[in-house]
Amino acid sequence: MSSEAMPLSPASVPAGEIQRYTFQERLCHWFSALTYVYCLLTGLAFYTPYLFWIAVLLGSGATSRFWHPIVGLGFLVSILWMHSLWRRDMTISGKDKQWLDQVNNYATNRDNLVPPQDRFNAGQKLFYWVMFWGTILLLISGLLMWFPEYISFRVAWIRSLAVLTHECAALITIGAFIIHVYMGLFLVPGSGRAMVRGHVPAAWARVHHRLWYDRVAGKPSST
């Protein structure tokens, strides 16, 4: 569902607030988060023996090994589902490039100096695409690691490349995920609540996503 079709004030939204995420979008987001965190924890357990205790807490090493790739496929489904919902909103625009040039003002909460943004700002869009393409790399490399018996001994180097690719993609997505959680919970108060309740105060929307606010509120576009 694109932001252009989003209703301003459905019956379930309190007065003075705007619907930011539909129930389907929130369900997709939290399903994605849960499956990713499980893969993150079990993956870290396999990455180093110092963290193998995580696998023990999640059932056992064998249990974690069994469920890691299966839950990983669930995460892939959530990413594809999310792509069907948000791909139009995630297009990088000229306004996004201006935002990136002023990202230091955003990081220091000088919002008045940041170019107005649409439903998602440039940082959110970059996170989205890092996770999307990172997931594709994790899928391809993960399948090669999941079924090594189908790789000929003569091209065994492919397995080594798959392991290296899987680790690099995982570390990149982990870094992006940490930044995403920090931004949503601490740097921009209200972002986390929006993903739980589905709506935000109109004033919050106007400050952080002016272009989107103007559109859903039926006001002239901000420059």
C-alpha positions as CSV (number, residue, x, y, z in Angstrom):
1,M,0.0,0.0,0.0
2,S,1.5,3.3,-1.0
3,S,1.5,6.4,1.1
4,E,-0.7,8.1,-1.5
5,A,-3.6,5.7,-0.7
6,M,-3.3,6.1,3.0
7,P,-6.3,7.6,4.7
8,L,-5.6,10.6,6.9
9,S,-8.0,9.8,9.8
10,P,-9.7,6.4,9.8
11,A,-12.1,5.8,12.6
12,S,-9.5,4.0,14.7
13,V,-7.1,6.9,14.7
14,P,-7.5,9.4,17.6
15,A,-8.2,13.1,16.8
16,G,-5.1,15.1,16.1
17,E,-3.2,12.0,14.8
18,I,-2.4,10.5,11.4
19,Q,-2.3,6.9,10.4
20,R,1.3,6.1,9.6
21,Y,1.3,2.3,9.2
22,T,-1.6,0.0,8.4
23,F,-2.1,-3.2,10.4
24,Q,-0.6,-5.2,7.5
25,E,2.5,-3.1,7.4
26,R,3.0,-3.4,11.1
27,L,2.4,-7.2,11.0
28,C,5.0,-7.5,8.2
29,H,7.5,-5.3,10.1
30,W,7.3,-7.3,13.3
31,F,7.4,-10.7,11.6
32,S,10.5,-9.4,9.8
33,A,12.0,-8.2,13.1
34,L,11.4,-11.5,14.9
35,T,12.7,-13.8,12.2
36,Y,15.8,-11.6,11.7
37,V,16.6,-11.5,15.4
38,Y,16.4,-15.2,15.7
39,C,18.7,-15.6,12.7
40,L,21.0,-13.0,14.2
41,L,21.3,-14.7,17.5
42,T,21.8,-18.2,16.1
43,G,24.2,-16.9,13.5
44,L,26.3,-15.2,16.2
45,A,26.3,-18.5,18.1
46,F,27.7,-20.3,15.0
47,Y,30.2,-17.5,14.2
48,T,32.3,-17.9,17.3
49,P,32.5,-20.5,20.1
50,Y,32.4,-17.6,22.7
51,L,28.8,-17.0,21.8
52,F,27.7,-20.6,21.4
53,W,25.8,-20.3,24.7
54,I,23.2,-18.4,22.8
55,A,22.4,-21.6,20.8
56,V,22.2,-23.5,24.1
57,L,19.7,-20.9,25.4
58,L,17.6,-21.3,22.3
59,G,17.3,-25.1,22.7
60,S,20.6,-26.6,21.7
61,G,23.2,-26.4,19.0
62,A,21.4,-29.0,16.9
63,T,18.0,-27.2,17.4
64,S,19.5,-23.8,16.4
65,R,21.2,-25.4,13.4
66,F,18.0,-26.9,12.3
67,W,15.8,-23.8,12.6
68,H,18.3,-21.2,11.5
69,P,17.9,-21.7,7.7
70,I,14.2,-22.4,8.0
71,V,13.6,-19.2,9.9
72,G,15.9,-17.5,7.4
73,L,13.5,-18.4,4.7
74,G,10.7,-16.9,6.8
75,F,12.8,-13.7,7.0
76,L,13.1,-13.8,3.2
77,V,9.3,-14.1,2.8
78,S,8.9,-11.0,5.1
79,I,11.4,-9.0,3.0
80,L,9.6,-9.8,-0.2
81,W,6.2,-9.0,1.5
82,M,7.7,-5.7,2.7
83,H,9.0,-5.0,-0.8
84,S,5.5,-5.4,-2.2
85,L,4.2,-2.9,0.4
86,W,6.9,-0.3,0.3
87,R,8.9,-0.5,-2.9
88,R,7.3,2.7,-4.3
89,D,8.0,4.6,-1.0
90,M,11.6,3.6,-1.1
91,T,12.7,5.2,-4.3
92,I,15.7,7.5,-3.7
93,S,14.8,11.1,-4.8
94,G,16.6,14.4,-5.2
95,K,15.2,15.4,-1.8
96,D,16.8,12.3,-0.3
97,K,20.2,13.3,-1.7
98,Q,19.8,16.8,-0.1
99,W,18.9,15.1,3.2
100,L,22.1,13.0,3.1
101,D,24.1,16.2,2.6
102,Q,22.6,17.5,5.8
103,V,22.6,14.3,7.8
104,N,24.8,15.8,10.5
105,N,21.9,18.2,11.3
106,Y,19.5,15.3,11.5
107,A,21.8,13.4,13.8
108,T,22.1,16.5,16.1
109,N,18.3,17.0,16.1
110,R,18.5,20.3,14.2
111,D,15.4,19.4,12.2
112,N,14.8,22.9,11.0
113,L,18.0,22.7,8.9
114,V,17.1,19.3,7.3
115,P,15.3,19.3,3.9
116,P,11.6,18.1,4.2
117,Q,11.2,14.4,3.7
118,D,8.5,12.1,2.4
119,R,7.0,9.1,4.2
120,F,10.4,7.7,4.8
121,N,13.6,9.7,5.0
122,A,16.8,8.9,3.1
123,G,18.3,7.1,6.1
124,Q,15.3,4.8,6.3
125,K,15.4,4.1,2.6
126,L,19.1,3.3,2.7
127,F,18.5,0.9,5.6
128,Y,15.7,-0.7,3.6
129,W,17.9,-1.3,0.6
130,V,20.8,-2.6,2.7
131,M,18.5,-5.2,4.3
132,F,16.9,-6.1,0.9
133,W,20.1,-6.7,-1.0
134,G,21.8,-8.1,2.1
135,T,19.0,-10.7,2.4
136,I,19.5,-11.7,-1.3
137,L,23.2,-12.3,-0.6
138,L,22.3,-14.2,2.6
139,L,19.9,-16.4,0.7
140,I,22.3,-17.3,-2.1
141,S,25.2,-18.0,0.2
142,G,23.0,-19.7,2.7
143,L,21.6,-22.2,0.2
144,L,25.2,-23.1,-0.8
145,M,26.1,-23.7,2.8
146,W,22.8,-25.5,3.6
147,F,23.3,-28.1,0.8
148,P,27.1,-28.5,0.4
149,E,26.7,-32.0,-0.9
150,Y,25.6,-30.7,-4.2
151,I,28.8,-28.8,-4.8
152,S,31.5,-30.7,-6.6
153,F,34.8,-31.2,-4.9
154,R,36.5,-29.6,-7.8
155,V,34.7,-26.3,-7.1
156,A,35.0,-26.5,-3.3
157,W,36.2,-22.9,-3.4
158,I,32.6,-21.9,-3.9
159,R,31.8,-23.1,-0.4
160,S,34.5,-20.9,1.0
161,L,33.3,-18.0,-1.0
162,A,29.7,-18.7,0.2
163,V,30.8,-18.7,3.9
164,L,32.8,-15.4,3.4
165,T,29.8,-13.8,1.6
166,H,27.4,-14.9,4.3
167,E,29.5,-13.5,7.1
168,C,30.1,-10.2,5.3
169,A,26.4,-9.8,4.5
170,A,25.4,-10.7,8.0
171,L,27.8,-8.2,9.6
172,I,26.6,-5.4,7.3
173,T,22.9,-6.1,8.1
174,I,23.7,-6.4,11.8
175,G,25.4,-2.9,11.7
176,A,22.4,-1.5,9.8
177,F,20.0,-3.1,12.2
178,I,21.7,-1.7,15.3
179,I,21.6,1.8,13.8
180,H,17.9,1.3,12.9
181,V,16.9,0.3,16.4
182,Y,18.9,3.2,17.9
183,M,17.4,5.7,15.6
184,G,13.9,4.4,16.1
185,L,14.0,4.2,19.9
186,F,16.3,7.0,21.0
187,L,17.2,9.5,18.3
188,V,13.7,10.1,16.9
189,P,11.2,9.5,19.8
190,G,7.8,8.4,18.5
191,S,9.1,6.2,15.7
192,G,8.8,3.1,17.7
193,R,5.4,3.9,19.0
194,A,4.2,4.5,15.5
195,M,5.1,1.0,14.5
196,V,3.2,-0.3,17.5
197,R,0.1,1.8,17.4
198,G,0.1,2.6,13.7
199,H,-0.6,6.4,14.1
200,V,1.4,9.5,15.1
201,P,0.6,13.0,16.2
202,A,0.1,15.4,13.3
203,A,2.7,17.7,14.7
204,W,5.3,14.8,14.7
205,A,4.5,14.0,11.1
206,R,4.8,17.6,10.1
207,V,8.3,17.9,11.7
208,H,9.8,14.6,10.6
209,H,8.1,13.9,7.3
210,R,6.7,17.2,6.0
211,L,6.2,16.1,2.4
212,W,4.2,13.1,3.4
213,Y,2.3,15.1,6.0
214,D,1.4,17.7,3.4
215,R,0.1,15.1,1.0
216,V,-2.1,13.1,3.4
217,A,-3.3,16.3,4.9
218,G,-4.2,17.7,1.5
219,K,-1.9,20.8,1.9
220,P,0.3,22.4,-0.7
221,S,3.7,20.7,-1.0
222,S,6.5,22.1,1.0
223,T,9.6,23.3,-0.8
